[in-house]
Amino acid sequence: MSDATPGVPPSAPSDKTAMLILSYLGLLALVPLLVEKEDKNVQWHAKNGLVIFAAFIVASIALWILTMVVSAIPALGCLVAILTGLAHLALFIGYLVVIVMGIMKALKGERLILPIYQICRKQPVAAECTVSASHFRQRTIQNRQSRRSLRFADTRAVGWSAR
């Protein structure tokens, strides 16, 4: 027995869901990027998917060039070819894992932020960014006061007068 009502077609996934899935499928990420211009969430995931795809392509080309250069060495050619073949496989599996993680997070309404993004942007990782501005100011004042008291303590110990 089916739970569907007779005469009513089963519900198709919404356009947003389809666009979020397309966002992580390589060059197909251009479709949501060009079609869904008003939806900031879909735009973000499409750009993220394109960056991940571009990184995969650049890494694949670099690994391919390394394979060609090193495999030309007569003594190491076969061994290096096997090792770089395994590296290509690991790169592809890693790419698939990141794509699946990105799609799953996108469908949950979350964002996939890889740690390398934080390194490239030279910003602290999000978990470390929880310090508020008032807490930072308070710590700065405490540090200044402790340095000042240490400076005066050093001058008194030596017998100099504080200026």
VOGU-3710 file (C-alpha; in Angstrom, 3 decimals, decimal comma):
1> msdatpgvpp> 0,000/0,000/0,000  1,209/3,430/-0,888  0,866/6,493/1,342  0,325/8,756/-1,687  -3,160/10,005/-2,483  -4,492/8,615/-5,788  -4,463/11,193/-8,565  -1,861/13,411/-6,830  1,682/13,086/-8,166  4,409/12,587/-5,558
11> sapsdktaml> 6,031/15,829/-4,537  9,124/16,697/-6,528  12,109/18,244/-4,806  11,945/22,003/-4,740  14,011/24,089/-7,088  16,132/25,304/-4,186  17,034/21,733/-3,209  18,000/20,921/-6,793  20,074/24,092/-7,015  21,855/23,302/-3,742
21> ilsylgllal> 22,746/19,843/-5,033  23,946/21,249/-8,370  26,137/23,723/-6,475  28,631/21,001/-5,609  28,684/19,095/-8,912  31,681/20,671/-10,634  30,905/22,961/-13,547  27,187/22,397/-12,996  27,577/24,894/-10,135  27,346/27,570/-12,818
31> vpllvekedk> 23,641/26,771/-13,246  22,548/27,882/-9,747  25,076/30,717/-9,847  23,449/32,160/-12,964  19,816/31,181/-12,331  19,268/31,864/-8,617  20,673/35,379/-8,357  18,326/36,500/-5,571  18,966/33,608/-3,174  22,149/34,419/-1,229
41> nvqwhakngl> 22,373/30,921/0,278  22,312/29,188/-3,111  24,804/31,739/-4,458  27,182/31,053/-1,557  27,008/27,278/-2,052  27,484/27,629/-5,826  30,599/29,762/-5,318  31,881/27,360/-2,675  31,325/24,414/-5,013  33,204/26,174/-7,806
51> vifaafivas> 36,143/26,947/-5,509  36,320/23,318/-4,370  36,137/22,121/-7,988  38,848/24,579/-9,065  41,090/23,444/-6,197  40,575/19,823/-7,253  41,481/20,628/-10,870  44,607/22,583/-9,854  45,733/19,791/-7,514  45,104/17,167/-10,221
61> ialwiltmvv> 47,121/19,102/-12,802  49,981/19,654/-10,343  50,018/15,954/-9,487  49,913/15,029/-13,170  52,878/17,324/-13,938  54,798/15,848/-11,006  54,060/12,374/-12,342  55,336/13,253/-15,817  58,524/14,879/-14,538  59,508/12,242/-11,985
71> saipalgclv> 58,474/9,216/-14,037  61,038/10,256/-16,669  63,788/9,217/-14,243  64,773/5,695/-15,358  65,362/4,129/-11,955  62,321/5,585/-10,195  59,809/5,773/-13,041  57,712/2,705/-12,278  57,655/3,192/-8,511  56,771/6,864/-8,796
81> ailtglahla> 54,042/6,094/-11,326  52,436/3,676/-8,870  52,709/6,116/-5,950  51,323/9,059/-7,898  48,520/6,861/-9,198  47,574/6,148/-5,588  47,862/9,863/-4,835  45,449/10,611/-7,724  43,023/8,058/-6,314  43,283/9,551/-2,816
91> lfigylvviv> 42,737/13,049/-4,222  39,631/11,930/-6,111  38,177/10,117/-3,080  38,875/13,177/-0,925  37,106/15,373/-3,479  34,069/13,069/-3,466  33,959/13,139/0,352  34,068/16,946/0,398  31,317/17,122/-2,244  29,044/14,780/-0,280
101> mgimkalkge> 29,707/16,735/2,926  28,928/19,999/1,117  25,646/18,678/-0,278  24,583/17,279/3,091  25,343/20,543/4,885  23,633/22,589/2,174  20,462/20,532/2,466  20,489/21,031/6,256  20,795/24,791/5,786  24,405/24,892/7,013
111> rlilpiyqic> 27,599/25,940/5,270  30,679/23,837/4,594  33,668/25,915/5,646  36,940/24,084/5,206  39,836/25,016/7,521  42,007/25,949/4,528  39,665/28,894/3,869  40,593/30,375/7,242  44,306/29,898/6,567  44,091/31,562/3,157
121> rkqpvaaect> 42,107/34,501/4,530  44,532/34,815/7,495  41,678/34,861/9,983  41,323/32,776/13,106  39,190/29,656/12,943  35,556/30,291/13,883  35,785/28,420/17,201  38,496/30,805/18,334  36,547/33,913/17,271  34,109/33,763/20,168
131> vsashfrqrt> 35,884/36,449/22,214  33,748/39,568/22,369  35,121/43,072/21,901  34,398/44,024/25,509  36,282/40,959/26,750  39,206/41,877/24,503  39,250/45,472/25,835  39,112/44,224/29,412  42,054/41,855/28,830  44,036/44,660/27,173
141> iqnrqsrrsl> 43,501/46,945/30,167  44,516/44,172/32,558  47,695/43,523/30,564  48,630/47,208/30,582  48,072/47,449/34,341  50,146/44,355/35,041  53,004/45,627/32,823  52,886/49,015/34,552  53,004/47,458/38,027  55,904/45,210/36,967
151> rfadtravgw> 57,821/48,169/35,585  57,425/50,123/38,855  58,292/47,057/40,931  61,536/46,640/38,967  62,536/50,271/39,473  61,857/50,126/43,214  63,893/46,937/43,616  66,921/48,537/41,990  66,473/51,813/43,850  65,775/54,008/40,835
161> sar> 63,037/56,580/40,810  60,075/56,058/38,536  59,711/58,693/35,866
//
